[in-house]
């Protein structure tokens, strides 16, 4: 009979799984528009892990392919939002009238879209439509500002990690996916 692992060992195992999942997410995101599907597959993997259900690289790959069916369109739209934010930044730098206001609004819109995308990916299961997921995630983003701010902090952590030590941003992606899963679980329990 095997001894039950200690709480420390179990939590450290989840942390290690988050870091590995970050690597999987980074590799799956190399297709440029595949990042929503990669986060969805990573979040599902972490939900399996925390639920003590089996899963590994093969299940991640299967989930990634399933999420990619509609997820690439979401990824393309995300890059469109980044391009619009870049135009806003250019307007601010050019000194156009109203540029700072437009820049601030554009920045808040991009942050809101990132949080909404993370929340949608955190609850994705095969067969879900991305449009439906994003609409519901947008409502949760507004209704749960505490959880949304936690995800903003996670996104800031990834950016800071990338700026300081670029390779560190890769495993941190898994921690952000885990944070999104935790935020959604917290929201579900509160609304229970």
C-alpha positions, 0 to 999 in steps of 0.5 A: 500500500502506497503512502498518501503524498504530503500536502507539500509534495502535492502542492509542489507537484501542481507547481511543477505541472504548471511550469511544464504546462507553460512550456507546452503552451509556449510551444503550441503558441508558436503558430502565432494565432494558436495561443487561445487554443494553447491556453485552453488545452493548458487550462484543461490539463491543469484542471485534470491535474488538480482534479487528480484525473490522468492526463499528459502530453497526448491529452494536451495535444488532443485538446489543443487540436480540438480547441484550434478549430475555432481558436485560430480565429480568436487568435487572429482577432487578438492580433488585430486588437494588438495592431489597433493598440499599436495605432493608439500608441502611435497616435499618443506619440504623434501628439494628436489631439485626444491621443492620450485619451484614445491611448488609455482607452485602447490600453484598457480595451486590450487588457480587458480582451486579454482577461476575457480570453484567459477566462474563456480558455480556463473553462473551455472543454471540447465542443464549446464554441469560442463565441459563446465562451468569450461572451460569457467570459466577458460578462464574468470579467466585468462581474468579478473585478477581483478575479479580473485584476488577479489575471491582469497581475498574472499577465503583468508578471509574464511581461515583466519576466519576458523583459527581465529574463526572456526564457523565464516567461515560458514557464510562467505562462503555465502559472497564468493558466493556473491562475485563470483556472483558479479565478474561474473556480473561485467565481463558480463557487461564489455563484454556486 
